[in-house]
Structures are given as structure tokens and as C-alpha cells.
Amino acid sequence: MTQSNPTKPKLQKFLASAGLCSRRKGELLILDGLISINGKKAKLGDRVNVDHDIVKFKGNRINANSKPSVTLIVNKPKGYMCSNEDINADRLIFELLEQKYRTIRLFCAGRLDVDSEGMVVLTNDGDLAHRLTHPSQEVRKKYKIEIDKNLDTDVLPSLLNGEIVEDEFLKIDEIKPRKGKSLRSRKLDIVMQHGKKREIRRIFFYLGYRVTKLKRVSIGGLGIRNMSLGQSRLLKKEEIDLLFPKKIS
């Protein structure tokens, strides 16, 4: 079996490790022809010799990241977009950070839409972002939602088994009543181990409900219970470990 060479990582992994973007975003940059290796347009699947190859993004050289990794969590309020730049956005999540973190190129490891609030992880560690967002890691994300009318339990099979919505398979992994309430309620707790764009809102809308409030309250074993809206803080190594499922030896 061929082993990977640590000095020649895949290009998208190199871009993520350099702090430019997530691996998924890196793949898109490569496909859009915005990355070059030694003066030639890069292709998806290319590997990089980190000691010799010259990698550029829009003509600017990308160097292997020698800076320490930085990972924060933010309790995002509604109205803030999870993006580094967007001409259509009124406010960006990075505006909530302390000034000393605004000069570091961070990206969101799992976004929330502009109408949602709650826990978002920001990092310059591309491998960490990849682990947090890849379905194979089975990272549990818990949400508290409110819908515009009481839930009819007849729709539970559709929520839990999934439905094809606009040619995309959408499903909820777990749905529970809020403490002291029944499932025939407007207030519900949702658990997801994956996450497509606006997935919770889209599948509920397909089934005849409008999500009026959506808040992500925890990722893995780490939550934002003691954080106020708009607050951010740096994570310690042991807190980062809490984001992922415990491995059974």
C-alpha cells in the first residue's frame, strides 16, 4: 500500500495548512484556476513539495504556515454573515473579534446563516476545520429551534429518514422536545452530525413549517452556555479536543 509523503501533501491540504482557506474552499479555488504551482495552473489532485514548489494564489505566493494555530468560538448574533468578505453583507462575524485577532486570516469551520445565531468555530488551522466539517468525523452539533406552529408528529418519519428537496437529500439526525414540553410543540432540540446549507430550515419548510428561530448551542462536548451574544474567546487545546467524539480504545 502506498503511503502518503508528508513533504508532498495534496494542494488543497497545503492551502488549508497555510491558513488561506478550508480544504473544501481550496478545492474550489483550484477548480476556478486561481492557484498556480511553479507558474503553471494547478489541477485538483496536484501535490506540493513544500520545500521547493512555489504556490501562488492570484499571483501572490503562499508559504507553508509557520505561525501558531489560533482557534476561537463566537456566539454569533443574527444579522452577521459567516464570511471573510461579502459586498452584500451588512456585518461580518469577524467584526465581533478582539482587534488582535482581526489581523489573523481565520475562516469559519462550519457556518451559520445570517438569520441564525449561536456557536461558530473560527480557526486558521485548515486540518482542524476539515475535521470539524467532514461527515466522517460525526461531530454532533446541537440546535435549539422554534417553528411557526406546533409540530405534527406525523412528519417525524420524513424528518428523521430524510426527503429529497430540490434534488438534495436532507434529514435531521435527532429531534427531541424541549425540557418540560412534548414533541407537539413549537420549541424543539435538534442534533445534526452533518450539515448542508440551511438544511434545518429547508426540510422544515418543505414539510410546511417556517423556522422562526435557530440557535446552535454546542459542538461536540463544548457549548456556549456562559457566553453572551457577540462574545468570542480563544480555545485551549483541551477545549478543542472536546469538539470531537471520544475514541473508544
C-alpha positions, 0 to 999 in steps of 0.5 A: 500500500502506498503511503502518503509523503508528508513533504508532498501533501495534496494542494488543497491540504497545503492551502488549508495548512497555510491558513488561506482557506478550508480544504473544501474552499481550496478545492474550489479555488483550484477548480476556478484556476486561481492557484498556480504551482511553479507558474503553471495552473494547478489541477485538483489532485496536484501535490506540493513539495513544500520545500521547493514548489512555489504556490501562488494564489492570484499571483501572490505566493503562499508559504507553508504556515509557520505561525501558531494555530489560533482557534476561537468560538463566537456566539454569533448574533443574527444579522452577521454573515459567516464570511471573510468578505461579502459586498452584500453583507451588512456585518461580518462575524469577524467584526465581533473579534478582539482587534488582535485577532482581526489581523489573523486570516481565520475562516469559519469551520462550519457556518451559520446563516445570517438569520441564525445565531449561536456557536461558530468555530473560527480557526486558521488551522485548515486540518482542524476545520476539515475535521470539524466539517467532514461527515466522517468525523460525526461531530454532533452539533446541537440546535435549539429551534422554534417553528411557526406552529406546533409540530405534527408528529406525523412528519417525524418519519420524513424528518428523521429518514430524510426527503429529497428537496430540490434534488438534495437529500436532507434529514435531521439526525435527532429531534427531541422536545424541549425540557418540560414540553412534548414533541407537539410543540413549537420549541424543539432540540435538534442534533445534526452530525452533518450539515448542508446549507440551511438544511434545518430550515429547508426540510422544515419548510418543505414539510410546511413549517417556517423556522422562526428561530435557530440557535446552535448551542454546542459542538461536540462536548463544548457549548456556549452556555456562559457566553453572551451574544457577540462574545468570542474567546480563544480555545485551549487545546483541551477545549478543542479536543472536546469538539470531537467524539471520544475514541473508544480504545 
